[in-house]
Amino acid sequence: MSGSGHEPPLVDVHGLSRTFDVSKPWLNRILEREPRRLLKAVQDVSFTIGRRETFALVGESGSGKSTVAKMVVGLLEPTAGSVTIDGIDMWRGSEAGDLRALRRRIQMIFQDPYASLNPRWRVGRIIADPIRAFELAKDNAEIEHRTGELLRLVGLDPADARKYPHEFSGGQRQRICIARALSSKPQFLVCDEPTSALDVSVQAQILNLMRDLQDQFGLTYLFISHNLAVVRHMATRIGVMYLGRLVEVAPTAELFAAPQHPYTRMLLDAVPDLKMSGRPRKMIEGEIPNPINPPTGCAFHPRCPIAVERCRNEVPLPFTRGDRTVACHEAAAGRI
Protein backbone atom coordinates (compact mmCIF):
# COMPACT_ATOMS: atom_id res chain seq x y z
CA MET A 1 0.00 0.00 0.00
CA SER A 2 3.02 2.30 -0.25
CA GLY A 3 2.98 5.06 -2.80
CA SER A 4 6.67 5.14 -3.65
CA GLY A 5 7.29 2.47 -6.29
CA HIS A 6 9.87 -0.23 -5.48
CA GLU A 7 11.58 1.69 -2.68
CA PRO A 8 10.74 0.19 0.75
CA PRO A 9 8.36 2.35 2.78
CA LEU A 10 9.80 4.61 5.48
CA VAL A 11 6.98 3.75 7.90
CA ASP A 12 5.35 0.31 8.23
CA VAL A 13 2.48 0.00 10.72
CA HIS A 14 1.17 -3.54 11.11
CA GLY A 15 -1.76 -4.84 13.19
CA LEU A 16 -1.64 -1.86 15.56
CA SER A 17 -4.08 -2.07 18.49
CA ARG A 18 -4.54 -0.21 21.76
CA THR A 19 -6.93 -1.13 24.57
CA PHE A 20 -7.46 1.07 27.65
CA ASP A 21 -8.73 -0.36 30.94
CA VAL A 22 -11.42 2.10 32.12
CA SER A 23 -12.77 -0.15 34.89
CA LYS A 24 -13.61 1.02 38.39
CA PRO A 25 -11.12 0.04 41.15
CA TRP A 26 -11.02 -3.68 42.01
CA LEU A 27 -12.92 -3.36 45.32
CA ASN A 28 -15.70 -1.27 43.75
CA ARG A 29 -16.13 -3.91 41.04
CA ILE A 30 -16.41 -6.68 43.65
CA LEU A 31 -18.94 -4.79 45.78
CA GLU A 32 -21.02 -3.54 42.85
CA ARG A 33 -20.63 -6.80 40.90
CA GLU A 34 -19.46 -5.02 37.78
CA PRO A 35 -17.17 -6.57 35.14
CA ARG A 36 -13.99 -4.94 33.88
CA ARG A 37 -14.58 -2.32 31.20
CA LEU A 38 -12.17 -2.20 28.28
CA LEU A 39 -12.09 0.55 25.67
CA LYS A 40 -10.71 -0.66 22.34
CA ALA A 41 -9.44 2.66 20.97
CA VAL A 42 -7.56 1.18 17.98
CA GLN A 43 -8.02 -2.28 16.46
CA ASP A 44 -5.77 -4.01 13.92
CA VAL A 45 -4.68 -0.92 11.96
CA SER A 46 -2.12 -1.48 9.17
CA PHE A 47 -0.68 0.97 6.62
CA THR A 48 2.62 2.04 5.07
CA ILE A 49 4.00 5.49 4.25
CA GLY A 50 6.51 5.88 1.43
CA ARG A 51 9.43 8.30 1.62
CA ARG A 52 8.47 11.93 0.89
CA GLU A 53 4.81 10.90 0.91
CA THR A 54 1.92 12.40 2.90
CA PHE A 55 -0.45 9.79 4.32
CA ALA A 56 -3.57 11.21 5.98
CA LEU A 57 -5.83 9.63 8.58
CA VAL A 58 -9.35 11.10 8.63
CA GLY A 59 -12.51 10.43 10.60
CA GLU A 60 -14.81 11.98 13.17
CA SER A 61 -13.68 12.77 16.71
CA GLY A 62 -13.37 9.54 18.67
CA SER A 63 -12.35 7.38 15.70
CA GLY A 64 -8.86 6.68 17.10
CA LYS A 65 -6.72 8.90 14.84
CA SER A 66 -4.75 10.66 17.58
CA THR A 67 -4.17 7.36 19.44
CA VAL A 68 -2.58 5.95 16.27
CA ALA A 69 -0.42 9.09 15.96
CA LYS A 70 0.84 8.78 19.55
CA MET A 71 1.74 5.11 19.04
CA VAL A 72 3.54 5.80 15.75
CA VAL A 73 5.61 8.62 17.27
CA GLY A 74 6.48 6.61 20.41
CA LEU A 75 4.38 8.43 23.03
CA LEU A 76 2.00 5.52 23.69
CA GLU A 77 2.85 1.82 23.73
CA PRO A 78 0.58 -0.38 21.60
CA THR A 79 -1.29 -3.32 23.14
CA ALA A 80 -0.52 -5.32 19.99
CA GLY A 81 1.08 -4.81 16.59
CA SER A 82 4.28 -3.11 15.45
CA VAL A 83 5.57 0.25 14.21
CA THR A 84 8.70 -0.05 12.03
CA ILE A 85 10.39 3.15 10.87
CA ASP A 86 13.29 2.86 8.40
CA GLY A 87 13.73 -0.80 9.41
CA ILE A 88 13.82 -0.11 13.19
CA ASP A 89 11.02 -1.46 15.40
CA MET A 90 9.87 1.34 17.71
CA TRP A 91 8.81 -0.95 20.54
CA ARG A 92 10.54 -4.33 20.35
CA GLY A 93 14.01 -5.74 19.88
CA SER A 94 15.85 -2.59 18.81
CA GLU A 95 19.15 -1.36 20.25
CA ALA A 96 18.96 1.70 22.54
CA GLY A 97 21.41 3.58 20.29
CA ASP A 98 19.30 2.86 17.20
CA LEU A 99 16.17 4.10 18.98
CA ARG A 100 17.86 7.32 20.10
CA ALA A 101 19.02 8.02 16.54
CA LEU A 102 15.53 7.20 15.27
CA ARG A 103 13.79 9.50 17.77
CA ARG A 104 15.82 12.43 16.44
CA ARG A 105 14.37 11.75 12.99
CA ILE A 106 10.74 11.75 14.21
CA GLN A 107 8.93 14.88 15.36
CA MET A 108 5.32 15.78 16.13
CA ILE A 109 3.29 18.94 15.48
CA PHE A 110 0.38 19.15 17.92
CA GLN A 111 -3.16 20.48 17.54
CA ASP A 112 -2.99 23.42 19.96
CA PRO A 113 0.13 25.51 19.31
CA TYR A 114 -0.15 27.39 22.60
CA ALA A 115 -0.55 24.31 24.82
CA SER A 116 2.47 22.64 23.21
CA LEU A 117 4.83 25.60 23.87
CA ASN A 118 6.29 26.27 27.32
CA PRO A 119 4.91 29.74 28.25
CA ARG A 120 7.90 30.43 30.55
CA TRP A 121 10.53 29.89 27.86
CA ARG A 122 11.55 32.37 25.19
CA VAL A 123 11.03 31.20 21.62
CA GLY A 124 14.76 30.87 20.99
CA ARG A 125 15.13 28.42 23.87
CA ILE A 126 12.06 26.42 22.72
CA ILE A 127 13.48 25.95 19.22
CA ALA A 128 17.03 25.30 20.46
CA ASP A 129 16.00 22.63 22.96
CA PRO A 130 16.05 19.67 20.47
CA ILE A 131 19.36 20.96 19.02
CA ARG A 132 20.91 20.79 22.51
CA ALA A 133 19.19 17.51 23.45
CA PHE A 134 20.53 15.72 20.36
CA GLU A 135 23.89 17.60 20.43
CA LEU A 136 23.49 18.87 16.86
CA ALA A 137 25.55 22.05 17.40
CA LYS A 138 28.88 22.70 19.14
CA ASP A 139 28.42 26.04 20.91
CA ASN A 140 25.87 28.74 21.76
CA ALA A 141 26.80 30.90 18.76
CA GLU A 142 26.07 28.02 16.35
CA ILE A 143 22.81 27.22 18.16
CA GLU A 144 21.72 30.87 17.96
CA HIS A 145 22.56 31.01 14.26
CA ARG A 146 20.62 27.79 13.59
CA THR A 147 17.63 29.11 15.59
CA GLY A 148 17.59 32.31 13.52
CA GLU A 149 17.74 30.25 10.29
CA LEU A 150 14.77 28.13 11.41
CA LEU A 151 12.68 31.18 12.32
CA ARG A 152 13.39 32.71 8.91
CA LEU A 153 12.54 29.40 7.25
CA VAL A 154 9.01 29.42 8.72
CA GLY A 155 8.34 33.08 7.86
CA LEU A 156 9.31 34.73 11.17
CA ASP A 157 12.14 37.11 12.12
CA PRO A 158 15.28 35.91 13.96
CA ALA A 159 14.65 38.75 16.46
CA ASP A 160 11.47 36.89 17.50
CA ALA A 161 13.71 34.44 19.39
CA ARG A 162 13.74 36.86 22.34
CA LYS A 163 9.93 36.90 22.70
CA TYR A 164 7.57 34.61 24.65
CA PRO A 165 4.80 32.46 23.06
CA HIS A 166 1.98 34.71 24.37
CA GLU A 167 3.30 37.58 22.22
CA PHE A 168 2.36 35.76 18.99
CA SER A 169 -0.87 35.00 17.14
CA GLY A 170 -2.15 31.42 16.72
CA GLY A 171 -0.71 31.06 13.22
CA GLN A 172 2.68 32.44 14.33
CA ARG A 173 2.74 30.01 17.26
CA GLN A 174 2.15 27.10 14.91
CA ARG A 175 5.07 28.38 12.81
CA ILE A 176 7.20 28.27 15.97
CA CYS A 177 6.05 24.66 16.57
CA ILE A 178 7.06 23.78 12.99
CA ALA A 179 10.48 25.45 13.50
CA ARG A 180 10.96 23.44 16.71
CA ALA A 181 9.98 20.22 14.89
CA LEU A 182 12.53 20.95 12.12
CA SER A 183 15.34 21.81 14.54
CA SER A 184 16.39 18.16 15.00
CA LYS A 185 16.57 17.66 11.20
CA PRO A 186 13.81 15.02 11.11
CA GLN A 187 12.71 12.80 8.21
CA PHE A 188 9.25 12.00 9.49
CA LEU A 189 6.68 14.43 10.92
CA VAL A 190 3.44 13.35 12.60
CA CYS A 191 0.98 16.24 12.32
CA ASP A 192 -2.02 15.86 14.66
CA GLU A 193 -4.73 18.28 13.44
CA PRO A 194 -2.06 21.00 12.94
CA THR A 195 -4.49 23.62 11.58
CA SER A 196 -7.81 22.85 13.32
CA ALA A 197 -7.24 25.49 16.05
CA LEU A 198 -6.49 28.22 13.48
CA ASP A 199 -8.62 30.64 11.44
CA VAL A 200 -9.42 29.47 7.90
CA SER A 201 -7.29 32.22 6.29
CA VAL A 202 -4.28 31.18 8.40
CA GLN A 203 -4.86 27.45 7.78
CA ALA A 204 -4.02 27.85 4.09
CA GLN A 205 -0.76 29.67 4.90
CA ILE A 206 0.37 26.95 7.32
CA LEU A 207 -0.56 24.14 4.89
CA ASN A 208 1.32 25.85 2.04
CA LEU A 209 4.33 26.28 4.35
CA MET A 210 4.24 22.57 5.22
CA ARG A 211 4.06 21.61 1.53
CA ASP A 212 7.04 23.87 0.72
CA LEU A 213 9.10 22.44 3.59
CA GLN A 214 8.26 18.90 2.48
CA ASP A 215 9.60 19.64 -1.01
CA GLN A 216 12.66 21.44 0.37
CA PHE A 217 13.74 18.80 2.91
CA GLY A 218 12.20 15.61 1.48
CA LEU A 219 9.96 15.14 4.53
CA THR A 220 7.46 12.34 5.11
CA TYR A 221 4.16 13.26 6.80
CA LEU A 222 1.52 11.37 8.73
CA PHE A 223 -1.28 13.95 8.69
CA ILE A 224 -4.21 13.55 11.11
CA SER A 225 -7.38 15.52 10.36
CA HIS A 226 -11.17 15.42 10.49
CA ASN A 227 -11.33 17.93 7.61
CA LEU A 228 -11.43 16.25 4.19
CA ALA A 229 -11.08 19.58 2.38
CA VAL A 230 -7.69 20.12 4.09
CA VAL A 231 -6.55 16.56 3.44
CA ARG A 232 -7.41 16.76 -0.27
CA HIS A 233 -4.64 19.32 -0.86
CA MET A 234 -2.04 17.73 1.43
CA ALA A 235 -2.24 13.95 1.12
CA THR A 236 -0.91 11.46 -1.41
CA ARG A 237 -3.10 8.73 0.10
CA ILE A 238 -5.89 8.78 2.67
CA GLY A 239 -6.93 6.26 5.31
CA VAL A 240 -10.47 6.63 6.69
CA MET A 241 -10.95 5.52 10.32
CA TYR A 242 -14.16 4.60 12.09
CA LEU A 243 -14.35 3.47 15.73
CA GLY A 244 -10.72 2.35 15.87
CA ARG A 245 -10.54 0.56 12.53
CA LEU A 246 -9.39 1.56 9.04
CA VAL A 247 -12.42 1.19 6.77
CA GLU A 248 -10.86 2.48 3.53
CA VAL A 249 -7.37 3.35 2.25
CA ALA A 250 -6.93 4.82 -1.25
CA PRO A 251 -4.96 7.39 -3.27
CA THR A 252 -6.48 10.83 -2.73
CA ALA A 253 -7.83 11.36 -6.25
CA GLU A 254 -9.44 7.90 -6.33
CA LEU A 255 -11.01 8.33 -2.89
CA PHE A 256 -12.65 11.63 -3.84
CA ALA A 257 -13.71 10.43 -7.30
CA ALA A 258 -15.27 7.12 -6.22
CA PRO A 259 -15.49 6.42 -2.47
CA GLN A 260 -16.22 2.73 -1.81
CA HIS A 261 -17.11 2.62 1.88
CA PRO A 262 -20.50 4.09 2.93
CA TYR A 263 -18.79 6.00 5.77
CA THR A 264 -16.35 7.65 3.33
CA ARG A 265 -19.34 8.63 1.18
CA MET A 266 -21.07 10.15 4.21
CA LEU A 267 -17.97 12.24 5.05
CA LEU A 268 -17.59 13.41 1.43
CA ASP A 269 -21.27 14.29 1.10
CA ALA A 270 -20.89 16.67 4.06
CA VAL A 271 -18.00 18.64 2.48
CA PRO A 272 -19.21 22.06 1.17
CA ASP A 273 -19.46 22.15 -2.64
CA LEU A 274 -17.19 25.09 -3.52
CA LYS A 275 -17.48 24.45 -7.29
CA MET A 276 -21.23 25.23 -7.14
CA SER A 277 -22.01 22.13 -9.20
CA GLY A 278 -25.45 21.87 -7.61
CA ARG A 279 -24.57 18.64 -5.78
CA PRO A 280 -26.75 18.48 -2.65
CA ARG A 281 -24.87 18.60 0.64
CA LYS A 282 -25.97 16.10 3.28
CA MET A 283 -25.42 16.56 6.98
CA ILE A 284 -23.66 13.69 8.77
CA GLU A 285 -26.33 11.64 10.52
CA GLY A 286 -25.91 9.95 13.90
CA GLU A 287 -22.68 9.82 15.87
CA ILE A 288 -19.86 7.41 16.68
CA PRO A 289 -21.07 4.70 19.13
CA ASN A 290 -19.58 4.24 22.59
CA PRO A 291 -16.28 2.36 22.06
CA ILE A 292 -16.69 0.60 25.42
CA ASN A 293 -19.86 -1.05 24.11
CA PRO A 294 -19.50 -1.10 20.31
CA PRO A 295 -22.13 -2.50 17.91
CA THR A 296 -21.83 -6.12 16.80
CA GLY A 297 -20.56 -6.93 13.32
CA CYS A 298 -19.57 -3.87 11.27
CA ALA A 299 -19.35 -0.94 13.71
CA PHE A 300 -20.85 1.40 11.10
CA HIS A 301 -24.02 -0.64 10.48
CA PRO A 302 -26.36 1.43 12.80
CA ARG A 303 -25.68 4.50 10.61
CA CYS A 304 -25.24 2.77 7.25
CA PRO A 305 -27.98 3.30 4.62
CA ILE A 306 -27.20 0.00 2.83
CA ALA A 307 -26.56 -2.31 5.82
CA VAL A 308 -27.83 -5.90 5.47
CA GLU A 309 -28.19 -8.70 8.04
CA ARG A 310 -24.62 -9.87 7.49
CA CYS A 311 -23.32 -6.38 8.45
CA ARG A 312 -25.00 -6.68 11.87
CA ASN A 313 -23.40 -10.03 12.67
CA GLU A 314 -20.02 -10.26 10.96
CA VAL A 315 -17.01 -7.90 11.16
CA PRO A 316 -15.93 -7.16 7.53
CA LEU A 317 -12.34 -8.11 6.67
CA PRO A 318 -10.38 -5.62 4.54
CA PHE A 319 -9.90 -6.60 0.90
CA THR A 320 -7.55 -4.98 -1.63
CA ARG A 321 -8.45 -4.07 -5.18
CA GLY A 322 -5.74 -2.21 -7.10
CA ASP A 323 -4.36 0.59 -4.88
CA ARG A 324 -7.43 0.59 -2.65
CA THR A 325 -8.24 -1.35 0.53
CA VAL A 326 -11.84 -1.44 1.82
CA ALA A 327 -13.49 -3.18 4.79
CA CYS A 328 -17.15 -3.52 3.72
CA HIS A 329 -19.28 -6.58 2.91
CA GLU A 330 -21.30 -4.78 0.24
CA ALA A 331 -18.20 -3.32 -1.45
CA ALA A 332 -16.54 -6.78 -1.44
CA ALA A 333 -19.64 -8.22 -3.12
CA GLY A 334 -19.45 -5.52 -5.82
CA ARG A 335 -22.76 -3.89 -4.86
CA ILE A 336 -21.20 -0.42 -4.36
C-alpha positions as a Python dict, from the first residue, in 0.01 Angstrom:
ca = {
    (1, 'M'): (0, 0, 0),
    (2, 'S'): (302, 230, -25),
    (3, 'G'): (298, 506, -280),
    (4, 'S'): (667, 514, -365),
    (5, 'G'): (729, 247, -629),
    (6, 'H'): (987, -23, -548),
    (7, 'E'): (1158, 169, -268),
    (8, 'P'): (1074, 19, 75),
    (9, 'P'): (836, 235, 278),
    (10, 'L'): (980, 461, 548),
    (11, 'V'): (698, 375, 790),
    (12, 'D'): (535, 31, 823),
    (13, 'V'): (248, 0, 1072),
    (14, 'H'): (117, -354, 1111),
    (15, 'G'): (-176, -484, 1319),
    (16, 'L'): (-164, -186, 1556),
    (17, 'S'): (-408, -207, 1849),
    (18, 'R'): (-454, -21, 2176),
    (19, 'T'): (-693, -113, 2457),
    (20, 'F'): (-746, 107, 2765),
    (21, 'D'): (-873, -36, 3094),
    (22, 'V'): (-1142, 210, 3212),
    (23, 'S'): (-1277, -15, 3489),
    (24, 'K'): (-1361, 102, 3839),
    (25, 'P'): (-1112, 4, 4115),
    (26, 'W'): (-1102, -368, 4201),
    (27, 'L'): (-1292, -336, 4532),
    (28, 'N'): (-1570, -127, 4375),
    (29, 'R'): (-1613, -391, 4104),
    (30, 'I'): (-1641, -668, 4365),
    (31, 'L'): (-1894, -479, 4578),
    (32, 'E'): (-2102, -354, 4285),
    (33, 'R'): (-2063, -680, 4090),
    (34, 'E'): (-1946, -502, 3778),
    (35, 'P'): (-1717, -657, 3514),
    (36, 'R'): (-1399, -494, 3388),
    (37, 'R'): (-1458, -232, 3120),
    (38, 'L'): (-1217, -220, 2828),
    (39, 'L'): (-1209, 55, 2567),
    (40, 'K'): (-1071, -66, 2234),
    (41, 'A'): (-944, 266, 2097),
    (42, 'V'): (-756, 118, 1798),
    (43, 'Q'): (-802, -228, 1646),
    (44, 'D'): (-577, -401, 1392),
    (45, 'V'): (-468, -92, 1196),
    (46, 'S'): (-212, -148, 917),
    (47, 'F'): (-68, 97, 662),
    (48, 'T'): (262, 204, 507),
    (49, 'I'): (400, 549, 425),
    (50, 'G'): (651, 588, 143),
    (51, 'R'): (943, 830, 162),
    (52, 'R'): (847, 1193, 89),
    (53, 'E'): (481, 1090, 91),
    (54, 'T'): (192, 1240, 290),
    (55, 'F'): (-45, 979, 432),
    (56, 'A'): (-357, 1121, 598),
    (57, 'L'): (-583, 963, 858),
    (58, 'V'): (-935, 1110, 863),
    (59, 'G'): (-1251, 1043, 1060),
    (60, 'E'): (-1481, 1198, 1317),
    (61, 'S'): (-1368, 1277, 1671),
    (62, 'G'): (-1337, 954, 1867),
    (63, 'S'): (-1235, 738, 1570),
    (64, 'G'): (-886, 668, 1710),
    (65, 'K'): (-672, 890, 1484),
    (66, 'S'): (-475, 1066, 1758),
    (67, 'T'): (-417, 736, 1944),
    (68, 'V'): (-258, 595, 1627),
    (69, 'A'): (-42, 909, 1596),
    (70, 'K'): (84, 878, 1955),
    (71, 'M'): (174, 511, 1904),
    (72, 'V'): (354, 580, 1575),
    (73, 'V'): (561, 862, 1727),
    (74, 'G'): (648, 661, 2041),
    (75, 'L'): (438, 843, 2303),
    (76, 'L'): (200, 552, 2369),
    (77, 'E'): (285, 182, 2373),
    (78, 'P'): (58, -38, 2160),
    (79, 'T'): (-129, -332, 2314),
    (80, 'A'): (-52, -532, 1999),
    (81, 'G'): (108, -481, 1659),
    (82, 'S'): (428, -311, 1545),
    (83, 'V'): (557, 25, 1421),
    (84, 'T'): (870, -5, 1203),
    (85, 'I'): (1039, 315, 1087),
    (86, 'D'): (1329, 286, 840),
    (87, 'G'): (1373, -80, 941),
    (88, 'I'): (1382, -11, 1319),
    (89, 'D'): (1102, -146, 1540),
    (90, 'M'): (987, 134, 1771),
    (91, 'W'): (881, -95, 2054),
    (92, 'R'): (1054, -433, 2035),
    (93, 'G'): (1401, -574, 1988),
    (94, 'S'): (1585, -259, 1881),
    (95, 'E'): (1915, -136, 2025),
    (96, 'A'): (1896, 170, 2254),
    (97, 'G'): (2141, 358, 2029),
    (98, 'D'): (1930, 286, 1720),
    (99, 'L'): (1617, 410, 1898),
    (100, 'R'): (1786, 732, 2010),
    (101, 'A'): (1902, 802, 1654),
    (102, 'L'): (1553, 720, 1527),
    (103, 'R'): (1379, 950, 1777),
    (104, 'R'): (1582, 1243, 1644),
    (105, 'R'): (1437, 1175, 1299),
    (106, 'I'): (1074, 1175, 1421),
    (107, 'Q'): (893, 1488, 1536),
    (108, 'M'): (532, 1578, 1613),
    (109, 'I'): (329, 1894, 1548),
    (110, 'F'): (38, 1915, 1792),
    (111, 'Q'): (-316, 2048, 1754),
    (112, 'D'): (-299, 2342, 1996),
    (113, 'P'): (13, 2551, 1931),
    (114, 'Y'): (-15, 2739, 2260),
    (115, 'A'): (-55, 2431, 2482),
    (116, 'S'): (247, 2264, 2321),
    (117, 'L'): (483, 2560, 2387),
    (118, 'N'): (629, 2627, 2732),
    (119, 'P'): (491, 2974, 2825),
    (120, 'R'): (790, 3043, 3055),
    (121, 'W'): (1053, 2989, 2786),
    (122, 'R'): (1155, 3237, 2519),
    (123, 'V'): (1103, 3120, 2162),
    (124, 'G'): (1476, 3087, 2099),
    (125, 'R'): (1513, 2842, 2387),
    (126, 'I'): (1206, 2642, 2272),
    (127, 'I'): (1348, 2595, 1922),
    (128, 'A'): (1703, 2530, 2046),
    (129, 'D'): (1600, 2263, 2296),
    (130, 'P'): (1605, 1967, 2047),
    (131, 'I'): (1936, 2096, 1902),
    (132, 'R'): (2091, 2079, 2251),
    (133, 'A'): (1919, 1751, 2345),
    (134, 'F'): (2053, 1572, 2036),
    (135, 'E'): (2389, 1760, 2043),
    (136, 'L'): (2349, 1887, 1686),
    (137, 'A'): (2555, 2205, 1740),
    (138, 'K'): (2888, 2270, 1914),
    (139, 'D'): (2842, 2604, 2091),
    (140, 'N'): (2587, 2874, 2176),
    (141, 'A'): (2680, 3090, 1876),
    (142, 'E'): (2607, 2802, 1635),
    (143, 'I'): (2281, 2722, 1816),
    (144, 'E'): (2172, 3087, 1796),
    (145, 'H'): (2256, 3101, 1426),
    (146, 'R'): (2062, 2779, 1359),
    (147, 'T'): (1763, 2911, 1559),
    (148, 'G'): (1759, 3231, 1352),
    (149, 'E'): (1774, 3025, 1029),
    (150, 'L'): (1477, 2813, 1141),
    (151, 'L'): (1268, 3118, 1232),
    (152, 'R'): (1339, 3271, 891),
    (153, 'L'): (1254, 2940, 725),
    (154, 'V'): (901, 2942, 872),
    (155, 'G'): (834, 3308, 786),
    (156, 'L'): (931, 3473, 1117),
    (157, 'D'): (1214, 3711, 1212),
    (158, 'P'): (1528, 3591, 1396),
    (159, 'A'): (1465, 3875, 1646),
    (160, 'D'): (1147, 3689, 1750),
    (161, 'A'): (1371, 3444, 1939),
    (162, 'R'): (1374, 3686, 2234),
    (163, 'K'): (993, 3690, 2270),
    (164, 'Y'): (757, 3461, 2465),
    (165, 'P'): (480, 3246, 2306),
    (166, 'H'): (198, 3471, 2437),
    (167, 'E'): (330, 3758, 2222),
    (168, 'F'): (236, 3576, 1899),
    (169, 'S'): (-87, 3500, 1714),
    (170, 'G'): (-215, 3142, 1672),
    (171, 'G'): (-71, 3106, 1322),
    (172, 'Q'): (268, 3244, 1433),
    (173, 'R'): (274, 3001, 1726),
    (174, 'Q'): (215, 2710, 1491),
    (175, 'R'): (507, 2838, 1281),
    (176, 'I'): (720, 2827, 1597),
    (177, 'C'): (605, 2466, 1657),
    (178, 'I'): (706, 2378, 1299),
    (179, 'A'): (1048, 2545, 1350),
    (180, 'R'): (1096, 2344, 1671),
    (181, 'A'): (998, 2022, 1489),
    (182, 'L'): (1253, 2095, 1212),
    (183, 'S'): (1534, 2181, 1454),
    (184, 'S'): (1639, 1816, 1500),
    (185, 'K'): (1657, 1766, 1120),
    (186, 'P'): (1381, 1502, 1111),
    (187, 'Q'): (1271, 1280, 821),
    (188, 'F'): (925, 1200, 949),
    (189, 'L'): (668, 1443, 1092),
    (190, 'V'): (344, 1335, 1260),
    (191, 'C'): (98, 1624, 1232),
    (192, 'D'): (-202, 1586, 1466),
    (193, 'E'): (-473, 1828, 1344),
    (194, 'P'): (-206, 2100, 1294),
    (195, 'T'): (-449, 2362, 1158),
    (196, 'S'): (-781, 2285, 1332),
    (197, 'A'): (-724, 2549, 1605),
    (198, 'L'): (-649, 2822, 1348),
    (199, 'D'): (-862, 3064, 1144),
    (200, 'V'): (-942, 2947, 790),
    (201, 'S'): (-729, 3222, 629),
    (202, 'V'): (-428, 3118, 840),
    (203, 'Q'): (-486, 2745, 778),
    (204, 'A'): (-402, 2785, 409),
    (205, 'Q'): (-76, 2967, 490),
    (206, 'I'): (37, 2695, 732),
    (207, 'L'): (-56, 2414, 489),
    (208, 'N'): (132, 2585, 204),
    (209, 'L'): (433, 2628, 435),
    (210, 'M'): (424, 2257, 522),
    (211, 'R'): (406, 2161, 153),
    (212, 'D'): (704, 2387, 72),
    (213, 'L'): (910, 2244, 359),
    (214, 'Q'): (826, 1890, 248),
    (215, 'D'): (960, 1964, -101),
    (216, 'Q'): (1266, 2144, 37),
    (217, 'F'): (1374, 1880, 291),
    (218, 'G'): (1220, 1561, 148),
    (219, 'L'): (996, 1514, 453),
    (220, 'T'): (746, 1234, 511),
    (221, 'Y'): (416, 1326, 680),
    (222, 'L'): (152, 1137, 873),
    (223, 'F'): (-128, 1395, 869),
    (224, 'I'): (-421, 1355, 1111),
    (225, 'S'): (-738, 1552, 1036),
    (226, 'H'): (-1117, 1542, 1049),
    (227, 'N'): (-1133, 1793, 761),
    (228, 'L'): (-1143, 1625, 419),
    (229, 'A'): (-1108, 1958, 238),
    (230, 'V'): (-769, 2012, 409),
    (231, 'V'): (-655, 1656, 344),
    (232, 'R'): (-741, 1676, -27),
    (233, 'H'): (-464, 1932, -86),
    (234, 'M'): (-204, 1773, 143),
    (235, 'A'): (-224, 1395, 112),
    (236, 'T'): (-91, 1146, -141),
    (237, 'R'): (-310, 873, 10),
    (238, 'I'): (-589, 878, 267),
    (239, 'G'): (-693, 626, 531),
    (240, 'V'): (-1047, 663, 669),
    (241, 'M'): (-1095, 552, 1032),
    (242, 'Y'): (-1416, 460, 1209),
    (243, 'L'): (-1435, 347, 1573),
    (244, 'G'): (-1072, 235, 1587),
    (245, 'R'): (-1054, 56, 1253),
    (246, 'L'): (-939, 156, 904),
    (247, 'V'): (-1242, 119, 677),
    (248, 'E'): (-1086, 248, 353),
    (249, 'V'): (-737, 335, 225),
    (250, 'A'): (-693, 482, -125),
    (251, 'P'): (-496, 739, -327),
    (252, 'T'): (-648, 1083, -273),
    (253, 'A'): (-783, 1136, -625),
    (254, 'E'): (-944, 790, -633),
    (255, 'L'): (-1101, 833, -289),
    (256, 'F'): (-1265, 1163, -384),
    (257, 'A'): (-1371, 1043, -730),
    (258, 'A'): (-1527, 712, -622),
    (259, 'P'): (-1549, 642, -247),
    (260, 'Q'): (-1622, 273, -181),
    (261, 'H'): (-1711, 262, 188),
    (262, 'P'): (-2050, 409, 293),
    (263, 'Y'): (-1879, 600, 577),
    (264, 'T'): (-1635, 765, 333),
    (265, 'R'): (-1934, 863, 118),
    (266, 'M'): (-2107, 1015, 421),
    (267, 'L'): (-1797, 1224, 505),
    (268, 'L'): (-1759, 1341, 143),
    (269, 'D'): (-2127, 1429, 110),
    (270, 'A'): (-2089, 1667, 406),
    (271, 'V'): (-1800, 1864, 248),
    (272, 'P'): (-1921, 2206, 117),
    (273, 'D'): (-1946, 2215, -264),
    (274, 'L'): (-1719, 2509, -352),
    (275, 'K'): (-1748, 2445, -729),
    (276, 'M'): (-2123, 2523, -714),
    (277, 'S'): (-2201, 2213, -920),
    (278, 'G'): (-2545, 2187, -761),
    (279, 'R'): (-2457, 1864, -578),
    (280, 'P'): (-2675, 1848, -265),
    (281, 'R'): (-2487, 1860, 64),
    (282, 'K'): (-2597, 1610, 328),
    (283, 'M'): (-2542, 1656, 698),
    (284, 'I'): (-2366, 1369, 877),
    (285, 'E'): (-2633, 1164, 1052),
    (286, 'G'): (-2591, 995, 1390),
    (287, 'E'): (-2268, 982, 1587),
    (288, 'I'): (-1986, 741, 1668),
    (289, 'P'): (-2107, 470, 1913),
    (290, 'N'): (-1958, 424, 2259),
    (291, 'P'): (-1628, 236, 2206),
    (292, 'I'): (-1669, 60, 2542),
    (293, 'N'): (-1986, -105, 2411),
    (294, 'P'): (-1950, -110, 2031),
    (295, 'P'): (-2213, -250, 1791),
    (296, 'T'): (-2183, -612, 1680),
    (297, 'G'): (-2056, -693, 1332),
    (298, 'C'): (-1957, -387, 1127),
    (299, 'A'): (-1935, -94, 1371),
    (300, 'F'): (-2085, 140, 1110),
    (301, 'H'): (-2402, -64, 1048),
    (302, 'P'): (-2636, 143, 1280),
    (303, 'R'): (-2568, 450, 1061),
    (304, 'C'): (-2524, 277, 725),
    (305, 'P'): (-2798, 330, 462),
    (306, 'I'): (-2720, 0, 283),
    (307, 'A'): (-2656, -231, 582),
    (308, 'V'): (-2783, -590, 547),
    (309, 'E'): (-2819, -870, 804),
    (310, 'R'): (-2462, -987, 749),
    (311, 'C'): (-2332, -638, 845),
    (312, 'R'): (-2500, -668, 1187),
    (313, 'N'): (-2340, -1003, 1267),
    (314, 'E'): (-2002, -1026, 1096),
    (315, 'V'): (-1701, -790, 1116),
    (316, 'P'): (-1593, -716, 753),
    (317, 'L'): (-1234, -811, 667),
    (318, 'P'): (-1038, -562, 454),
    (319, 'F'): (-990, -660, 90),
    (320, 'T'): (-755, -498, -163),
    (321, 'R'): (-845, -407, -518),
    (322, 'G'): (-574, -221, -710),
    (323, 'D'): (-436, 59, -488),
    (324, 'R'): (-743, 59, -265),
    (325, 'T'): (-824, -135, 53),
    (326, 'V'): (-1184, -144, 182),
    (327, 'A'): (-1349, -318, 479),
    (328, 'C'): (-1715, -352, 372),
    (329, 'H'): (-1928, -658, 291),
    (330, 'E'): (-2130, -478, 24),
    (331, 'A'): (-1820, -332, -145),
    (332, 'A'): (-1654, -678, -144),
    (333, 'A'): (-1964, -822, -312),
    (334, 'G'): (-1945, -552, -582),
    (335, 'R'): (-2276, -389, -486),
    (336, 'I'): (-2120, -42, -436),
}
